[in-house]
């Protein structure tokens, strides 16, 4: 089974996840927006891992690996992150999953909790996240404020002039807890909006864009060589066609498996190499080239 299309609201995303979850499907679900792409891996309808070309999402994964954040909370954070996209595209490819399981998340429960968190997010916080505002310390606060460890860390990071999204989705705490603390800071007037961007952060943001993981042209050229040697001139164009199908110009690591499946579908079933099906032979070879040093 393959599902693909556009989404313009979070409800469309939840409908797609429900189909996969209730159907106990295994496969890869990719979401793409202006900021990059996110892929969630499903095994029998449960989320077990994720990858992304977005540095902030990769920070969330580091928190899961370091056991500072559960996979369930990480998936909810990802859904909240995507919910602030105005539009995007999705692609689900049903296939067996061989990825390491970072956990096993019941998506029905996650979607219910996510929807509740979304509904309970104060309008001021939603506006701050949607516009990715920056804040600085206020000269005066309205009344007393008592900060715990999470509130203090949030205030410390925001007072450095970092954008709300970069802070909210980088701290290893559940979305609801961060939102609660952010709302208190806003209500008490502990922080106020600023347009100033720290010079060092501007540099870091540019570095992140440059360092955003992607598959090198050299590796894609090796795939072209393999196809051309087995299929002749027509093989050279299949890589570009597969990229066009995914509507991307560059391939990020989280989309490699989906790209390979799209590519293999373009190879005729009659294609054989030394008596072996080209599709099965190339699947292993392409994985080695694109995910390793091959």
Secondary structure, 3 states (H helix, E strand, C coil): CEEEEEECCHHHHHHHHHHHHHCCCCEEEEEEECCEEEEEEEECCEEEEEEECCHHHHHHHHHHHCCCCCHHHHHHHHHHHHHCCCCEEEEEEECCCCCCCCCCEEHHHHHHHHHHHHHHCCHHHHHHHHCCCEEEECCCCCCCCCCCHHHHHHHHHHCCCCEHHHHHCCCCCCHHHHHHHHHHHHHCCCEEEECCCCHHHHHHHHHHHHHCCCCCHHHHHHHHHHHHHHHCCCHHHHHHHHHHHHCCCCCCHHHHHHHHHHHHHCCCCCCEECCEEHHHHHHHHHHHHHHCCC
